Amino acid sequence: MPSSSLILFNKPYGVQSQFRDDSNNDHATLSAYFTDKSLRVAGRLDATSEGLLILTSVGRVNKAITQPPSAASFEKDKHKQGKTYLVQVEGIATPAQLQALSKGVHLKDGKTLPALAQMVTEADLPIALWPRNPPIRERKNVPTSWLMLTIYEGKNRQVRRMTAHVGLPCLRLIRWSVAGFELGRLGVGEFVRIHLNDERCRQLGIGHTL
């Protein structure tokens, strides 16, 4: 794999964001999909989350994607680390809950950076949803809704904790985009290699192709 490229992968539900199985569960690992031992994950997804996972063998690319902007450079650099998630939650989000998510919420490991949060209909999602196995849990008397949530950092299970904090338990979590790279039409378990030209490198803040 050329050093100036990266991989966009539509990670299925139940797959760990690592190559070695060091857990005592039934989750598969990335070794079921990739044999290149030099690849590293740029921004993990937990096993029960789905969607866009970026893999690269270039340390500078990994760092550019995963290092959150400082408070001083947030407005200038936040586009580099922006990650957008499609979040199915239990309940219907209120304007107050959306505003709380947008301003940042106080979690045990600190307050989250300001985010972008909006409620969308399933028809307005940027992808056609695929069946999840197992399906989400549903309660007959409790409606569900979808949010599009863009965050600029990567605290552990951050999106799930943010929505739970404002009273919207997460039922399904799909990552749509990372640092300007989008899931697009990738099917579940499919991947594509992307060449990093000079413009892409400048957008990531790494200057030029490697």
Secondary structure by P-SEA (a helix, b strand, c coil): ccccbbbbbbcccccccccccccccccccccccccccccccccccccccccbbbbbccaaaaaaaccccccccccccccccbbbbbccccccccaaaaaaaaaccccccccccbbbbbbbccccccccccccccccccccccccccccccccccccaaaaaaaaaacccccbbbbccccccccccccccbbbbbbbcaaaaaaacccccc
